[in-house]
Amino acid sequence: MRVTFLGTGDAGGVPLYGCDCSACTRARADADFRRRPCTALVEAGDTRILLDAGLTDLTERFPPGSLSAIVLTHFHPDHVQGLFHLRWGIGKNIPVYSPPDSEGCADLYKNHGLLEFRRLSKFEPVTINNLVLTPLPLIHSKATFGYAIEDTDGQRFAYLTDTAGLPPRTEAFLKNWRPASFALDCSYPPQSSLPRNHNDLTLALAIAETLAPAKVWLTHVGHEFDLWLNNNSHVFPRQIVVACDGDVIDV
Amino acid sequence: MRVTFLGTGDAGGVPLYGCDCSACTRARADADFRRRPCTALVEAGDTRILLDAGLTDLTERFPPGSLSAIVLTHFHPDHVQGLFHLRWGIGKNIPVYSPPDSEGCADLYKNHGLLEFRRLSKFEPVTINNLVLTPLPLIHSKATFGYAIEDTDGQRFAYLTDTAGLPPRTEAFLKNWRPASFALDCSYPPQSSLPRNHNDLTLALAIAETLAPAKVWLTHVGHEFDLWLNNNSHVFPRQIVVACDGDVIDV
């Protein structure tokens, strides 16, 4: 199984519009430091699943027939906004799996075009060609699922964003399931009070310590966390990596 | 007053995802034939107003402070989707004028960030620096305003999309107001039955004939209309022009 981080940014992204902090200035000068909307591509054999659809150039990145399915973590605009354009295309329908959310986002349900929405249920695995995904409830301001993803070789990866901490059943599932690695929401540097909706570094490291996988990729990174990383000679435990747009993991 | 058509496409744009018609194939091969989400920039002196915000790269096109205001025709995603990202920026608020629409689009009102939404009322002019805009109700599936726009020299331009026909009071206003030129929704080639929500060429030409301005720019063009234009040696009256992305009018 191969995972490509197509986007590792929070809703505002890096550079943040109007911000002149050193992280944003660097990203404006050098595209390697940009962070686009949080998105990952998971591939196994000829199965290609897009996790979230916040990139606005999906029609250019993914020619018709190149995606087995899109799987959404939740319906906030930065995770679904690329569907507003894609849906009007013609040809074969694209399955879009999502948490149960009666609202969705804007008029996506009403005018679904070639998108075929399919509702998932928590902890009920779905098989998409070569991959089995188990939806794991997260803690966010809208119904949100992370995903435990297993390929036919038994390789295991989890994708856990957007969330602030983990619900007890999700934590218990992951402790038992033991993924080799996972991607984890880490939007903020350490905060003085408990953050809402997203992990700060303190919460993210606590989750990493509890679950103790071989590798944790921090994603959904905001400019303040990038700035903090620039200004602090923080040494992460060996298994913690801050993901960048374009990073590829072979699980 | 200068008007730049930044986007002249319908919601699906040209090329349409998955479509291999000759209009879409041409646009895929040659970016000059692409049609992005329908958007115009109106400039007069140092006043710069963006009409609609469906372009998804607004943060790159318009550095902080470069827009006097954004004015929305309505809250369909292809007219507002660029705001989802822009709003999270920092710095000076950006005024966003719109028709009264209690829903808006997705969570734009709730999480408005640096956008400062201001509701307009039909036929009640608003002055934005060097320009006076009068909101004109249109006929669409969501509350939609066209705009009669006048600069300090008395030059007059109207922007009339999205609409299928014109309401009587809007038509009467425009007959009396006599803009030198206007942009007009023309999404489809001639249809066999009366189109809904958008003009076809038949409706657009009828409006042009009734109001008889010096120039009409057809916009919000779908791929079927481009295909029809390729396949039909249609001769337009001299005052009718099909707008292209990047076209500039000096009114």
Interface residues (C-beta under 8 A of the other chain):
Chain A: A11 G12 G13 L16 Y17 G18 C19 P37 T56 D57 T59 P64 H76 P77 D78 Q81 F84 H85 L86 W88 G89 I90 G91 K92 C105 A106 D107 L114
Chain B: A11 G12 G13 L16 Y17 G18 C19 P37 T56 D57 T59 P64 H76 P77 D78 Q81 F84 H85 L86 W88 G89 I90 G91 K92 C105 A106 D107 L114
